[in-house]
Amino acid sequence: MAAALRATRTLAAGVAAAALLAGNARADTASFRVVSQLNADLLTHDSATETLQRWCAARRLADPPKIVAERVLDHDKPADAEVRRLLHAAPDEAIRYRRVALACGSHVLSNADNWYRPGALTAAMNAELDATDHPFGLVVKPLGFHRRTLSAQMLISKHGGVVPDAVIRHRAVLETADGTPFSLVVETYAKAVLDEGP
């Protein structure tokens, strides 16, 4: 009788463990689908900031659903030859670097490295970028820019496992309406994009 009881308990524990694993697999699949949706949205719109703002609103992450660029100061990455080539910058042309964390409320959705040509922006835009935490895409919106994606990586596996801290990475050049490149961005999207509000 005791042996039969132990066998029954072992079987029940095994069934519970299998159910738990199945539940985790479903959660991982759901997470991959959500991240894939955001990736598609980002790839079909020119402004990552505006895409994140819509995402923030849809997932009710803050009220009001506003994206804020939290600048990372005292952090510099001088433009190398590859950055200058992609931006069509002259050898002696100034290139500025700006790193920000884009957040919606307490949710940091992405971290972005941005190299840009201040000479391609207006004086007012440069002053705003220097003095505020306003997102780059919103500041330069009057340029009517479009986005040329260089690479887009999904960093989350569709086969399950732990959701990584970074789930998407994009590398893109922003160009003015006439095709002049003025900004190179490397955007790393955090697993916080999976968060949901009340």
HELIX and SHEET records of a PDB file:
HELIX    1   1 ALA A    2  LEU A   43  1                                  42    
HELIX    2   2 ALA A   48  ALA A   58  1                                  11    
HELIX    3   3 ALA A   81  LEU A   86  1                                   6    
HELIX    4   4 PRO A  118  ALA A  120  5                                   3    
HELIX    5   5 ALA A  123  ALA A  131  1                                   9    
HELIX    6   6 PHE A  136  VAL A  139  1                                   4    
HELIX    7   7 LYS A  141  LEU A  143  5                                   3    
HELIX    8   8 LYS A  191  LEU A  194  5                                   4    
SHEET    1   A 6 ILE A  67  ARG A  71  0                                        
SHEET    2   A 6 ARG A  96  CYS A 104 -1                                        
SHEET    3   A 6 HIS A 107  TYR A 116 -1                                        
SHEET    4   A 6 PRO A 181  ALA A 190 -1                                        
SHEET    5   A 6 ALA A 166  GLU A 175 -1                                        
SHEET    6   A 6 HIS A 146  MET A 154 -1                                        
END                                                                             
